[in-house]
Amino acid sequence: MIDDEVLKRARIRALEQGTSVNAMVRDYLAGIAGESDARQAMIEFLAIVKAAGAGSGEGGRSWTRDELYDID
C-alpha cells in the first residue's frame, strides 16, 4: 500500500512534469525491464567474446597508439 502523503507528493511532481503518476510508474517499470534485457544481452555478448578468444586480456596482444591508428 502506498502512503497517502507519498502519493500526494507524487501527484504534484507528475503535474509539474505534465504527466501522471500512472505514466511515471509505467516508465519506471519499462526502464527496469529494459535494463534487465540489456544486462542479459551484455552477459551473453561477453561470454561469446571470451569463448572466441577475441579479447586481448592477460598475455594477449598489446598495441601501441601508432599501431592502433595506422591505416595503411
VOROFI-182247 format. One record per residue: residue in one letter; chain; x, y, z of N, C-alpha, C, O in turn. Coordinates in Angstrom, 3 decimals. Example, Ala and Ser with C-alpha at 12.3 -4.5 7.8 and 13.67 -1.06 7.14 Angstrom:
2
+------+-----+----------+----------+----------+----------+----------+----------+----------+----------+----------+----------+----------+----------+
| type | mol |    neast |   nnorth |      nup |   caeast |  canorth |     caup |    ceast |   cnorth |      cup |    oeast |   onorth |      oup |
+------+-----+----------+----------+----------+----------+----------+----------+----------+----------+----------+----------+----------+----------+
|    A |   A |   13.190 |   -5.690 |    7.800 |   12.300 |   -4.500 |    7.800 |   13.200 |   -3.300 |    7.800 |   14.236 |   -3.319 |    8.465 |
|    S |   A |   12.850 |   -2.250 |    7.080 |   13.670 |   -1.060 |    7.140 |   12.900 |    0.030 |    7.870 |   13.409 |    1.138 |    8.039 |
+------+-----+----------+----------+----------+----------+----------+----------+----------+----------+----------+----------+----------+----------+
//
This chain:
72
+------+-----+----------+----------+----------+----------+----------+----------+----------+----------+----------+----------+----------+----------+
| type | mol |    neast |   nnorth |      nup |   caeast |  canorth |     caup |    ceast |   cnorth |      cup |    oeast |   onorth |      oup |
+------+-----+----------+----------+----------+----------+----------+----------+----------+----------+----------+----------+----------+----------+
|    M |   A |    0.845 |   -1.178 |    0.000 |    0.000 |    0.000 |    0.000 |    0.891 |    1.243 |    0.000 |    1.917 |    1.283 |    0.680 |
|    I |   A |    0.494 |    2.239 |   -0.758 |    1.257 |    3.482 |   -0.865 |    0.722 |    4.486 |    0.147 |   -0.483 |    4.720 |    0.234 |
|    D |   A |    1.632 |    5.073 |    0.906 |    1.290 |    6.094 |    1.894 |    0.613 |    7.276 |    1.193 |    1.051 |    7.698 |    0.123 |
|    D |   A |   -0.442 |    7.802 |    1.789 |   -1.206 |    8.908 |    1.202 |   -0.339 |   10.131 |    0.922 |   -0.490 |   10.777 |   -0.115 |
|    E |   A |    0.565 |   10.448 |    1.837 |    1.427 |   11.625 |    1.657 |    2.395 |   11.417 |    0.491 |    2.654 |   12.340 |   -0.281 |
|    V |   A |    2.917 |   10.220 |    0.370 |    3.820 |    9.903 |   -0.747 |    3.066 |   10.032 |   -2.067 |    3.579 |   10.614 |   -3.023 |
|    L |   A |    1.863 |    9.495 |   -2.121 |    1.057 |    9.579 |   -3.338 |    0.720 |   11.030 |   -3.675 |    0.732 |   11.412 |   -4.845 |
|    K |   A |    0.422 |   11.831 |   -2.669 |    0.116 |   13.249 |   -2.890 |    1.320 |   13.965 |   -3.504 |    1.175 |   14.717 |   -4.468 |
|    R |   A |    2.504 |   13.728 |   -2.943 |    3.721 |   14.362 |   -3.475 |    4.024 |   13.867 |   -4.889 |    4.484 |   14.633 |   -5.736 |
|    A |   A |    3.761 |   12.584 |   -5.136 |    3.980 |   12.028 |   -6.475 |    3.034 |   12.673 |   -7.488 |    3.436 |   12.960 |   -8.615 |
|    R |   A |    1.796 |   12.899 |   -7.098 |    0.827 |   13.556 |   -7.987 |    1.260 |   14.985 |   -8.304 |    1.155 |   15.435 |   -9.445 |
|    I |   A |    1.741 |   15.685 |   -7.298 |    2.226 |   17.055 |   -7.507 |    3.403 |   17.046 |   -8.478 |    3.451 |   17.846 |   -9.413 |
|    R |   A |    4.346 |   16.143 |   -8.254 |    5.514 |   16.042 |   -9.140 |    5.079 |   15.696 |  -10.560 |    5.601 |   16.256 |  -11.523 |
|    A |   A |    4.128 |   14.778 |  -10.693 |    3.630 |   14.395 |  -12.015 |    2.997 |   15.595 |  -12.720 |    3.235 |   15.811 |  -13.909 |
|    L |   A |    2.198 |   16.370 |  -11.999 |    1.589 |   17.567 |  -12.584 |    2.653 |   18.552 |  -13.047 |    2.532 |   19.141 |  -14.121 |
|    E |   A |    3.686 |   18.731 |  -12.246 |    4.784 |   19.640 |  -12.610 |    5.478 |   19.182 |  -13.887 |    5.970 |   19.999 |  -14.666 |
|    Q |   A |    5.512 |   17.877 |  -14.092 |    6.184 |   17.318 |  -15.264 |    5.226 |   17.085 |  -16.432 |    5.627 |   16.595 |  -17.488 |
|    G |   A |    3.957 |   17.442 |  -16.231 |    2.976 |   17.286 |  -17.299 |    2.634 |   15.838 |  -17.609 |    2.385 |   15.487 |  -18.762 |
|    T |   A |    2.622 |   15.012 |  -16.598 |    2.329 |   13.594 |  -16.784 |    1.443 |   13.108 |  -15.646 |    0.896 |   13.914 |  -14.894 |
|    S |   A |    1.303 |   11.811 |  -15.521 |    0.502 |   11.237 |  -14.438 |    1.364 |   10.284 |  -13.619 |    2.423 |    9.845 |  -14.067 |
|    V |   A |    0.900 |    9.975 |  -12.423 |    1.611 |    9.010 |  -11.579 |    1.647 |    7.661 |  -12.288 |    2.665 |    6.969 |  -12.267 |
|    N |   A |    0.538 |    7.291 |  -12.913 |    0.479 |    6.025 |  -13.634 |    1.551 |    5.968 |  -14.732 |    2.240 |    4.958 |  -14.878 |
|    A |   A |    1.688 |    7.054 |  -15.500 |    2.693 |    7.096 |  -16.563 |    4.104 |    7.027 |  -15.979 |    4.980 |    6.377 |  -16.550 |
|    M |   A |    4.327 |    7.691 |  -14.847 |    5.644 |    7.647 |  -14.210 |    5.987 |    6.226 |  -13.770 |    7.115 |    5.768 |  -13.956 |
|    V |   A |    5.015 |    5.534 |  -13.190 |    5.235 |    4.152 |  -12.749 |    5.485 |    3.258 |  -13.958 |    6.388 |    2.423 |  -13.941 |
|    R |   A |    4.678 |    3.435 |  -15.017 |    4.840 |    2.639 |  -16.232 |    6.239 |    2.837 |  -16.827 |    6.899 |    1.865 |  -17.193 |
|    D |   A |    6.692 |    4.088 |  -16.924 |    8.023 |    4.377 |  -17.466 |    9.120 |    3.778 |  -16.593 |   10.108 |    3.251 |  -17.103 |
|    Y |   A |    8.942 |    3.861 |  -15.287 |    9.924 |    3.293 |  -14.360 |   10.033 |    1.785 |  -14.557 |   11.135 |    1.242 |  -14.647 |
|    L |   A |    8.891 |    1.113 |  -14.624 |    8.900 |   -0.342 |  -14.795 |    9.471 |   -0.743 |  -16.154 |   10.186 |   -1.740 |  -16.257 |
|    A |   A |    9.160 |    0.025 |  -17.191 |    9.720 |   -0.256 |  -18.513 |   11.235 |   -0.094 |  -18.488 |   11.955 |   -0.859 |  -19.130 |
|    G |   A |   11.716 |    0.896 |  -17.750 |   13.162 |    1.096 |  -17.618 |   13.840 |   -0.060 |  -16.922 |   14.917 |   -0.492 |  -17.334 |
|    I |   A |   13.223 |   -0.563 |  -15.876 |   13.783 |   -1.706 |  -15.154 |   13.832 |   -2.928 |  -16.063 |   14.836 |   -3.639 |  -16.099 |
|    A |   A |   12.755 |   -3.173 |  -16.793 |   12.706 |   -4.326 |  -17.694 |   13.752 |   -4.182 |  -18.788 |   14.403 |   -5.160 |  -19.155 |
|    G |   A |   13.921 |   -2.972 |  -19.314 |   14.914 |   -2.733 |  -20.358 |   16.328 |   -2.930 |  -19.854 |   17.168 |   -3.488 |  -20.560 |
|    E |   A |   16.601 |   -2.477 |  -18.639 |   17.929 |   -2.664 |  -18.066 |   18.231 |   -4.140 |  -17.921 |   19.356 |   -4.579 |  -18.162 |
|    S |   A |   17.237 |   -4.899 |  -17.530 |   17.421 |   -6.328 |  -17.360 |   17.753 |   -6.979 |  -18.698 |   18.650 |   -7.819 |  -18.777 |
|    D |   A |   17.026 |   -6.590 |  -19.760 |   17.281 |   -7.135 |  -21.087 |   18.669 |   -6.741 |  -21.578 |   19.392 |   -7.568 |  -22.134 |
|    A |   A |   19.042 |   -5.478 |  -21.374 |   20.353 |   -5.006 |  -21.809 |   21.460 |   -5.712 |  -21.039 |   22.490 |   -6.064 |  -21.614 |
|    R |   A |   21.257 |   -5.917 |  -19.758 |   22.261 |   -6.605 |  -18.940 |   22.444 |   -8.039 |  -19.416 |   23.574 |   -8.513 |  -19.533 |
|    Q |   A |   21.346 |   -8.730 |  -19.690 |   21.434 |  -10.110 |  -20.161 |   22.130 |  -10.170 |  -21.519 |   22.934 |  -11.071 |  -21.758 |
|    A |   A |   21.835 |   -9.233 |  -22.404 |   22.488 |   -9.191 |  -23.711 |   23.989 |   -8.983 |  -23.557 |   24.776 |   -9.604 |  -24.271 |
|    M |   A |   24.391 |   -8.117 |  -22.636 |   25.815 |   -7.870 |  -22.409 |   26.501 |   -9.110 |  -21.856 |   27.616 |   -9.429 |  -22.271 |
|    I |   A |   25.864 |   -9.812 |  -20.935 |   26.430 |  -11.038 |  -20.371 |   26.639 |  -12.068 |  -21.476 |   27.686 |  -12.712 |  -21.535 |
|    E |   A |   25.642 |  -12.226 |  -22.355 |   25.760 |  -13.182 |  -23.456 |   26.862 |  -12.772 |  -24.423 |   27.627 |  -13.620 |  -24.884 |
|    F |   A |   26.953 |  -11.480 |  -24.736 |   27.996 |  -10.985 |  -25.632 |   29.384 |  -11.258 |  -25.066 |   30.266 |  -11.737 |  -25.779 |
|    L |   A |   29.577 |  -10.955 |  -23.790 |   30.883 |  -11.179 |  -23.173 |   31.243 |  -12.657 |  -23.144 |   32.415 |  -13.006 |  -23.287 |
|    A |   A |   30.263 |  -13.525 |  -22.962 |   30.521 |  -14.965 |  -22.982 |   30.978 |  -15.407 |  -24.367 |   31.879 |  -16.237 |  -24.489 |
|    I |   A |   30.360 |  -14.858 |  -25.412 |   30.751 |  -15.197 |  -26.785 |   32.163 |  -14.706 |  -27.072 |   32.972 |  -15.436 |  -27.644 |
|    V |   A |   32.459 |  -13.474 |  -26.677 |   33.796 |  -12.910 |  -26.894 |   34.850 |  -13.745 |  -26.178 |   35.905 |  -14.041 |  -26.739 |
|    K |   A |   34.562 |  -14.121 |  -24.945 |   35.513 |  -14.915 |  -24.168 |   35.729 |  -16.280 |  -24.818 |   36.865 |  -16.743 |  -24.924 |
|    A |   A |   34.654 |  -16.922 |  -25.251 |   34.757 |  -18.241 |  -25.874 |   35.519 |  -18.180 |  -27.195 |   36.198 |  -19.138 |  -27.565 |
|    A |   A |   35.408 |  -17.063 |  -27.903 |   36.080 |  -16.914 |  -29.189 |   37.533 |  -16.480 |  -29.036 |   38.277 |  -16.444 |  -30.015 |
|    G |   A |   37.933 |  -16.156 |  -27.827 |   39.298 |  -15.675 |  -27.611 |   39.541 |  -14.337 |  -28.278 |   40.660 |  -14.037 |  -28.695 |
|    A |   A |   38.494 |  -13.533 |  -28.381 |   38.585 |  -12.269 |  -29.096 |   39.159 |  -11.137 |  -28.260 |   39.425 |  -10.060 |  -28.794 |
|    G |   A |   39.352 |  -11.344 |  -26.995 |   39.897 |  -10.283 |  -26.154 |   41.413 |  -10.292 |  -26.170 |   42.025 |  -11.235 |  -26.672 |
|    S |   A |   42.007 |   -9.277 |  -25.638 |   43.468 |   -9.237 |  -25.552 |   43.909 |   -9.329 |  -24.106 |   45.035 |   -8.955 |  -23.778 |
|    G |   A |   43.039 |   -9.820 |  -23.232 |   43.274 |   -9.927 |  -21.791 |   44.688 |  -10.307 |  -21.393 |   45.641 |   -9.951 |  -22.087 |
|    E |   A |   44.838 |  -11.006 |  -20.313 |   46.145 |  -11.375 |  -19.787 |   46.942 |  -12.161 |  -20.823 |   46.453 |  -13.137 |  -21.393 |
|    G |   A |   48.169 |  -11.723 |  -21.056 |   49.037 |  -12.404 |  -22.008 |   48.655 |  -12.168 |  -23.452 |   49.244 |  -12.768 |  -24.351 |
|    G |   A |   47.685 |  -11.310 |  -23.696 |   47.232 |  -11.032 |  -25.056 |   48.096 |   -9.978 |  -25.722 |   49.039 |   -9.459 |  -25.125 |
|    R |   A |   47.768 |   -9.675 |  -26.945 |   48.498 |   -8.693 |  -27.746 |   48.328 |   -7.312 |  -27.140 |   47.220 |   -6.917 |  -26.776 |
|    S |   A |   49.428 |   -6.581 |  -27.033 |   49.333 |   -5.180 |  -26.621 |   49.669 |   -4.319 |  -27.834 |   50.529 |   -4.671 |  -28.641 |
|    W |   A |   48.998 |   -3.220 |  -27.947 |   49.124 |   -2.351 |  -29.105 |   49.676 |   -0.993 |  -28.688 |   49.373 |   -0.492 |  -27.605 |
|    T |   A |   50.480 |   -0.411 |  -29.553 |   50.911 |    0.968 |  -29.329 |   49.867 |    1.888 |  -29.951 |   49.057 |    1.459 |  -30.773 |
|    R |   A |   49.893 |    3.132 |  -29.559 |   48.953 |    4.103 |  -30.126 |   49.125 |    4.198 |  -31.636 |   48.139 |    4.254 |  -32.371 |
|    D |   A |   50.379 |    4.215 |  -32.107 |   50.636 |    4.311 |  -33.547 |   50.062 |    3.110 |  -34.296 |   49.502 |    3.269 |  -35.380 |
|    E |   A |   50.197 |    1.914 |  -33.728 |   49.651 |    0.720 |  -34.379 |   48.131 |    0.789 |  -34.489 |   47.556 |    0.371 |  -35.494 |
|    L |   A |   47.493 |    1.310 |  -33.468 |   46.040 |    1.395 |  -33.483 |   45.526 |    2.375 |  -34.531 |   44.443 |    2.186 |  -35.085 |
|    Y |   A |   46.301 |    3.419 |  -34.801 |   45.855 |    4.440 |  -35.741 |   46.495 |    4.304 |  -37.114 |   46.247 |    5.133 |  -37.990 |
|    D |   A |   47.313 |    3.278 |  -37.321 |   47.959 |    3.048 |  -38.613 |   46.932 |    2.471 |  -39.579 |   46.412 |    1.378 |  -39.357 |
|    I |   A |   46.640 |    3.207 |  -40.652 |   45.574 |    2.806 |  -41.562 |   46.100 |    2.037 |  -42.769 |   45.346 |    1.261 |  -43.356 |
|    D |   A |   47.333 |    2.214 |  -43.160 |   47.805 |    1.562 |  -44.383 |   48.105 |    0.145 |  -44.119 |   48.516 |   -0.578 |  -45.026 |
+------+-----+----------+----------+----------+----------+----------+----------+----------+----------+----------+----------+----------+----------+
//
